[in-house]
Amino acid sequence: MTTIDRDPADNADVLGAHTSPEFIRLRHRLRAFAFPVTGLGLAWYLLYVVLGDYAHGFMSIRVIGAVNIGLLFGLAQFVSTFAITGVYLRYAACRLDPLADRIRADLEAGA
């Protein structure tokens, strides 16, 4: 069934769910996590880029053999990306998914 063929009552259920306190709480929880973590991730990446461009002396300091601080910062970008993903998965499983499951169950029960 296309969106044109749908029953207007189905849209009313979805609109009602969108304005429900549970959905508003779900959106708030998602934004409370996503916006600060995205900002920190972008700041961390920007720091790496700025240091790479303007602090050549610092970034080229050798730590072990041919490994320098710039290389360690670059590898830390990957590590931080995986860490953020892991933290988000845990946050979603504990704080978002149960609420989303309740909203889905309420919508399906009304259908």
C-alpha positions in Angstrom: 0.0 0.0 0.0 1.4 3.4 -1.0 1.2 6.5 1.2 -1.6 7.7 -1.0 -3.7 4.6 -0.4 -3.4 4.6 3.4 -6.3 5.1 5.6 -6.3 8.6 7.3 -7.0 6.9 10.6 -3.5 5.2 10.4 -1.9 8.7 10.0 -3.9 9.9 13.1 -2.3 7.0 15.1 1.1 8.0 14.0 0.5 11.7 14.6 -0.9 10.8 18.1 2.2 8.8 18.8 4.4 11.7 17.7 2.8 14.0 20.2 2.7 11.5 23.0 4.7 12.1 26.2 6.6 8.8 25.6 7.7 9.8 22.1 8.7 13.2 23.3 10.8 11.6 26.1 12.4 9.2 23.6 13.3 12.1 21.3 14.7 14.0 24.3 16.8 11.1 25.4 18.2 10.6 21.9 19.1 14.2 21.5 20.5 14.5 25.1 23.0 11.8 24.0 23.5 12.5 20.3 24.2 16.3 20.3 26.8 16.4 23.1 28.6 13.3 21.8 28.6 14.6 18.2 29.9 17.9 19.4 32.7 16.3 21.3 33.6 13.9 18.5 33.7 16.8 16.0 35.9 18.9 18.4 38.2 15.9 18.9 38.6 15.5 15.1 39.0 19.3 14.6 41.8 19.3 17.2 43.5 16.5 15.3 43.2 18.4 12.0 44.4 21.8 13.5 47.3 20.2 15.3 48.3 18.4 12.1 48.2 21.6 10.1 49.7 24.1 12.6 51.7 22.1 15.1 54.1 20.2 12.9 56.8 20.2 15.5 54.5 18.7 18.2 52.9 16.1 15.9 56.3 14.9 14.6 57.7 14.2 18.0 58.8 10.5 17.9 57.4 8.3 20.6 58.7 4.8 19.7 60.9 4.3 16.7 59.1 5.8 13.6 55.8 6.2 15.6 55.1 9.9 16.2 52.4 11.8 18.1 50.5 12.5 14.8 50.2 8.8 14.1 49.0 8.1 17.6 46.4 10.9 17.3 45.3 9.4 14.0 44.9 5.9 15.5 43.1 7.4 18.5 40.5 8.7 16.1 39.6 5.1 15.2 39.7 4.0 18.8 37.4 6.9 19.9 35.0 6.1 17.0 34.6 2.5 18.2 34.3 3.6 21.8 31.6 6.1 21.0 29.7 3.4 19.0 30.0 1.0 22.0 28.8 3.6 24.4 25.9 4.5 22.1 24.8 0.9 21.7 24.8 0.5 25.5 22.9 3.7 26.0 20.3 2.8 23.3 19.8 -0.7 24.8 19.2 0.7 28.3 17.5 4.0 27.7 16.1 4.2 24.2 15.0 0.7 23.1 12.7 -0.1 26.0 10.8 3.2 25.4 10.7 2.6 21.7 9.4 -0.9 22.2 6.6 0.4 24.4 5.6 3.0 21.8 5.7 0.3 19.1 3.6 -2.0 21.2 1.0 0.7 21.9 0.8 1.5 18.1 0.4 -2.2 17.2 -2.2 -2.7 19.9 -4.2 0.2 18.5 -4.1 -1.2 15.0 
